[in-house]
Amino acid sequence: MWIRLRQICVACTDLNEVSRDLAGVLGLEACFTDPGVAQFGLKNTLWPIGTQFLECVTPMSSDLETTAAGRYISRHGGDTGYMVICEVDDVAARRNTVDELGIRVAFELNYPDEGHVGVQLHPADTGGSFLEMDQMTMKGGGEVGGPWWPAGKNWRPFVRTDRVSAITAATISSPDPSSLATRWAEISQTPFDLDDHNQPILEFDNARIRFVQEDDGRGERLSGIDVRCGDIEAVLAAATTLGLQTRNTTVTLAGLDVTCVD
C-alpha cells in the first residue's frame, strides 16, 4: 500500500487577502473553486503546487461560530492549517483500519461517477488536524501526478513552478509530539521514525509528516509546510514587500509557516 501527501488545506478569515499573498509570494495561480463546500457554510480556492495542492477555505458568515471551520479558526487564535489530505491506493482497506482503531469518520466522500472515494477523519480522534484519505478510481487515478477530483478536471494549465514546485513536508505542532506521531502512524500504517533533530516523523511516499513541540500557545494544529523552492530570494523579497512575517527561509501565509527548501 502507498500513501501520498496530495493536498494541504488552511482555514482563513479573508480569502481575498490570502489569494493575493499566495500569488504574490509563491507565484501560484488559482485553478479551482468548489461549489460543493457551500454545504458546510464555506467558500474555497485551490492552487496547484506542482502536482499537489494548497486549498484555502473561509466561512461565508462573519460569525465564525456558525461553521466548523470558523470555530476551528477561533479555537486556534486565527488563520491556521486545517487538513492534511492524502491520496491512497485502497481507501476500503484504510477504512477497515480506521474502524478497528475506533476513529470516527467526520465526512464520507463517495462520488463513484466522478471517480472519487474517501474518508475525512474526526480530528478529536486523530489529533493534530483533520486527516483525509482519498482514492481516485477514474482512468489514470493512482498515477503519480494523476487526476485529482477535488481540484477539478482542468488544473494542469494553472501549474506555476517558477518559485515553488512541491510540498515536501507538513508540520504538526503538539504538546505531546511522540504520542500524536504514534497515533498517526497507526492510522496511516506508516512506520514511526526520528529525524536528525530527534523529532518524530512519518515518511509518506512523497513527503514527510513532522511532529514538533507546540510552543506558540495556539494549541495542537497543522502549523507549517515545507515547499521545494527554485527562487528563495524572490519569495522572501515578495513577502517583505507585502508586509508578511518572515524568519530565515520561512514565510507565514494564512497562519501557516511556509518554509522554502532546496
QUIMORA-V100556 format. One record per residue. RES is the residue in one letter. D_LAST is the distance of its C-alpha to the last C-alpha in Angstrom with 1 decimal. Layout:
BEGIN
<<RES:D_LAST> <RES:D_LAST>>
END
This chain:
BEGIN
<<M:28.5> <W:24.9> <I:23.1> <R:20.0> <L:18.4> <R:19.5> <Q:20.0> <I:19.7> <C:22.7> <V:23.4> <A:26.9> <C:27.6> <T:30.8> <D:30.0> <L:28.4> <N:28.9> <E:27.1> <V:24.1> <S:24.1> <R:24.2> <D:21.2> <L:19.0> <A:20.0> <G:19.8> <V:16.5> <L:14.3> <G:16.4> <L:17.8> <E:21.3> <A:23.6> <C:24.9> <F:27.6> <T:30.0> <D:31.8> <P:35.5> <G:35.9> <V:34.3> <A:37.3> <Q:39.2> <F:37.3> <G:38.0> <L:34.5> <K:32.8> <N:29.2> <T:26.6> <L:23.7> <W:20.6> <P:18.6> <I:14.8> <G:14.7> <T:17.4> <Q:17.1> <F:18.8> <L:19.1> <E:22.8> <C:24.7> <V:28.3> <T:30.9> <P:34.5> <M:37.1> <S:39.4> <S:39.1> <D:40.6> <L:37.6> <E:40.0> <T:41.0> <T:37.8> <A:35.8> <A:32.6> <G:34.4> <R:35.7> <Y:32.2> <I:31.0> <S:34.1> <R:33.7> <H:30.2> <G:30.9> <G:29.3> <D:26.5> <T:24.5> <G:22.6> <Y:25.3> <M:24.5> <V:22.2> <I:23.3> <C:22.9> <E:24.2> <V:26.5> <D:28.8> <D:32.0> <V:32.4> <A:36.1> <A:35.2> <R:32.7> <R:35.5> <N:37.8> <T:35.5> <V:35.2> <D:39.0> <E:39.5> <L:37.4> <G:39.5> <I:36.6> <R:37.9> <V:36.5> <A:36.1> <F:36.0> <E:36.6> <L:35.0> <N:37.5> <Y:37.3> <P:38.5> <D:39.5> <E:36.0> <G:34.5> <H:32.8> <V:33.8> <G:32.2> <V:32.7> <Q:31.5> <L:32.2> <H:33.9> <P:31.6> <A:34.6> <D:34.6> <T:30.9> <G:29.9> <G:26.6> <S:26.6> <F:27.9> <L:26.7> <E:27.5> <M:27.7> <D:28.4> <Q:29.6> <M:29.8> <T:33.1> <M:33.5> <K:33.0> <G:29.5> <G:28.7> <G:26.6> <E:24.8> <V:21.0> <G:20.3> <G:24.1> <P:26.4> <W:25.8> <W:29.0> <P:27.9> <A:26.1> <G:29.2> <K:29.9> <N:28.3> <W:24.7> <R:23.1> <P:24.3> <F:22.4> <V:18.9> <R:16.8> <T:13.2> <D:13.0> <R:10.9> <V:9.7> <S:10.3> <A:10.6> <I:11.5> <T:10.2> <A:12.5> <A:15.6> <T:17.2> <I:21.0> <S:23.0> <S:26.3> <P:29.3> <D:29.3> <P:25.8> <S:27.3> <S:30.1> <L:27.9> <A:25.5> <T:28.6> <R:29.9> <W:26.8> <A:26.8> <E:30.4> <I:29.9> <S:26.9> <Q:28.4> <T:25.1> <P:25.3> <F:24.7> <D:22.5> <L:21.1> <D:17.7> <D:17.4> <H:18.6> <N:21.5> <Q:20.5> <P:21.8> <I:19.4> <L:20.2> <E:18.1> <F:18.8> <D:18.5> <N:15.2> <A:14.0> <R:14.9> <I:17.5> <R:17.6> <F:20.9> <V:21.3> <Q:24.3> <E:25.5> <D:26.2> <D:26.5> <G:29.8> <R:28.7> <G:29.4> <E:27.7> <R:25.2> <L:21.9> <S:20.2> <G:16.5> <I:13.6> <D:9.8> <V:8.4> <R:5.6> <C:5.7> <G:6.9> <D:9.0> <I:8.5> <E:11.9> <A:13.6> <V:12.8> <L:14.1> <A:17.0> <A:18.0> <A:18.1> <T:20.2> <T:22.5> <L:23.1> <G:23.9> <L:21.3> <Q:20.5> <T:17.3> <R:16.3> <N:13.5> <T:10.4> <T:12.6> <V:15.1> <T:18.1> <L:19.1> <A:22.3> <G:22.4> <L:19.0> <D:16.3> <V:13.2> <T:10.1> <C:6.9> <V:3.8> <D:0.0>>
END
